[in-house]
Amino acid sequence: MAKSKLGLLAGGPSCIAHRSKLPTTIRTGATSDTSKTISAKLTVRDAQLEDYVGIRKIINSKNNRASFGYLPRVVVEDAVKNQNADGEKSQHRIRVVVDANGRIVAFLRAYHRQDGATTLHEIGVAEDMQSSGIGSFLLTELITASRKRGMEKVALKTPVGMRSNGYYPRFGFKQAGTYKGRKRVLNCYELTL
Ligand SMILES: CC(C)(COP(=O)(O)OP(=O)(O)OC[C@H]1O[C@@H](n2cnc3c(N)ncnc32)[C@H](O)[C@@H]1OP(=O)(O)O)[C@@H](O)C(=O)NCCC(=O)NCCS
């Protein structure tokens, strides 16, 4: 079995795409039921309010900026409040990946809607940590959690012309039209679960 760039064994039944890079040796961490150690150096857990600064750093970094809209603090507050109250049942979810020094190196925000669609609002990885399987880990985790909840699909929008358009089809997402946003045109992608 090949080793991923994260230094973890790659491949395994949960891999939907990007097989060679997905970390699969996941242990449940001690901090909470929803915290997992994904490598010796990285942990994934639910976001807390103080993570907002780290999340904003990822969004606002030079090469990432054009991929994101504005993420208000109140939106993070809502997700944190709901996750703290409802745990995995929370409809609004933010997961963060934290390194050994406590730096937020990646995040994903999604909403499990009542109409059966999970909407992925943002996914971002710190520039120095990109292409090492972290984004794939977060996206696969979301897909798995959505399926487990009985959701019908995962949907997202990403700006036309951005590199990320090549990313989602690797996980089985299909283009489902375009959406004229306030500032730019977005491609819509959907994954039927
Ligand atoms: C897109 C993104 C979430 C992928 O996460 P990742 O951990 O870097 O990616 P993985 O290691 O899982 O997969 C690697 C693939 O990601 C894609 N990728 C890598 N860097 C990227 C970037 N800066 N922008 C878009 N896609 C990128 C490539 O397709 C890459 O494949 P390759 O290595 O064969 O070229 C991450 O690169 C990122 O945050 N990019 C900038 C912000 C963004 O585009 N977010 C999505 C729109 S909201």
The ligand as a Tripos MOL2 file, in Angstrom:
@<TRIPOS>MOLECULE
LIG
   48    50     1     0     0
SMALL
NO_CHARGES

@<TRIPOS>ATOM
      1 C1         -9.0000   23.0650   -3.4180 C.3       1 LIG1
      2 C2         -8.3960   22.6140   -2.0790 C.3       1 LIG1
      3 C3         -9.4520   22.6510   -1.0040 C.3       1 LIG1
      4 C4         -7.9120   21.1690   -2.2490 C.3       1 LIG1
      5 O1         -7.3420   20.7080   -1.0360 O.3       1 LIG1
      6 P1         -5.8480   20.1100   -1.0420 P.3       1 LIG1
      7 O2         -5.5980   19.5060    0.2730 O.co2     1 LIG1
      8 O3         -4.9140   21.1440   -1.5230 O.co2     1 LIG1
      9 O4         -5.9680   19.0330   -2.1940 O.3       1 LIG1
     10 P2         -5.7030   17.4540   -2.1470 P.3       1 LIG1
     11 O5         -4.3290   17.1870   -1.6790 O.co2     1 LIG1
     12 O6         -6.8380   16.7990   -1.4920 O.co2     1 LIG1
     13 O7         -5.7990   17.1690   -3.6830 O.3       1 LIG1
     14 C5         -4.8510   17.7170   -4.5760 C.3       1 LIG1
     15 C6         -5.5510   18.3920   -5.7050 C.3       1 LIG1
     16 O8         -6.1460   19.5940   -5.2690 O.3       1 LIG1
     17 C7         -6.1820   20.5190   -6.3190 C.3       1 LIG1
     18 N1         -5.5070   21.7370   -5.8520 N.ar      1 LIG1
     19 C8         -4.3090   21.8470   -5.2650 C.ar      1 LIG1
     20 N2         -4.0570   23.1210   -4.9630 N.ar      1 LIG1
     21 C9         -5.1250   23.8430   -5.3820 C.ar      1 LIG1
     22 C10        -5.4600   25.2130   -5.3480 C.ar      1 LIG1
     23 N3         -4.6200   26.1110   -4.8560 N.pl3     1 LIG1
     24 N4         -6.6380   25.6000   -5.8350 N.ar      1 LIG1
     25 C11        -7.4950   24.7060   -6.3340 C.ar      1 LIG1
     26 N5         -7.2360   23.3750   -6.4170 N.ar      1 LIG1
     27 C12        -6.0590   22.9550   -5.9330 C.ar      1 LIG1
     28 C13        -5.4860   19.9110   -7.4800 C.3       1 LIG1
     29 O9         -6.4560   19.3280   -8.3150 O.3       1 LIG1
     30 C14        -4.6580   18.8380   -6.8240 C.3       1 LIG1
     31 O10        -4.4000   17.7830   -7.6480 O.3       1 LIG1
     32 P3         -2.8920   17.5170   -8.1800 P.3       1 LIG1
     33 O11        -2.0510   17.4140   -6.9380 O.co2     1 LIG1
     34 O12        -3.0130   16.2770   -8.9670 O.co2     1 LIG1
     35 O13        -2.5740   18.7470   -8.9730 O.co2     1 LIG1
     36 C15        -7.1810   23.4760   -1.6450 C.3       1 LIG1
     37 O14        -6.1490   23.3420   -2.5910 O.3       1 LIG1
     38 C16        -7.5110   24.9460   -1.4770 C.2       1 LIG1
     39 O15        -7.8160   25.3870   -0.3840 O.2       1 LIG1
     40 N6         -7.3930   25.7240   -2.5830 N.am      1 LIG1
     41 C17        -7.6070   27.1540   -2.5390 C.3       1 LIG1
     42 C18        -9.0130   27.5210   -2.1510 C.3       1 LIG1
     43 C19       -10.0430   26.8420   -3.0210 C.2       1 LIG1
     44 O16        -9.9220   26.7610   -4.2350 O.2       1 LIG1
     45 N7        -11.0940   26.3420   -2.3690 N.am      1 LIG1
     46 C20       -12.1800   25.6980   -3.0400 C.3       1 LIG1
     47 C21       -13.2140   26.6690   -3.4930 C.3       1 LIG1
     48 S1        -14.1520   27.2800   -2.1050 S.3       1 LIG1
@<TRIPOS>BOND
     1     1     2 1
     2     2     3 1
     3     2     4 1
     4     2    36 1
     5     4     5 1
     6     5     6 1
     7     6     7 2
     8     6     8 1
     9     6     9 1
    10     9    10 1
    11    10    11 2
    12    10    12 1
    13    10    13 1
    14    13    14 1
    15    14    15 1
    16    15    16 1
    17    15    30 1
    18    16    17 1
    19    17    18 1
    20    17    28 1
    21    18    19 ar
    22    18    27 ar
    23    19    20 ar
    24    20    21 ar
    25    21    22 ar
    26    21    27 ar
    27    22    23 1
    28    22    24 ar
    29    24    25 ar
    30    25    26 ar
    31    26    27 ar
    32    28    29 1
    33    28    30 1
    34    30    31 1
    35    31    32 1
    36    32    33 2
    37    32    34 1
    38    32    35 1
    39    36    37 1
    40    36    38 1
    41    38    39 2
    42    38    40 1
    43    40    41 1
    44    41    42 1
    45    42    43 1
    46    43    44 2
    47    43    45 1
    48    45    46 1
    49    46    47 1
    50    47    48 1
@<TRIPOS>SUBSTRUCTURE
     1 LIG1         1 GROUP 0 **** ****
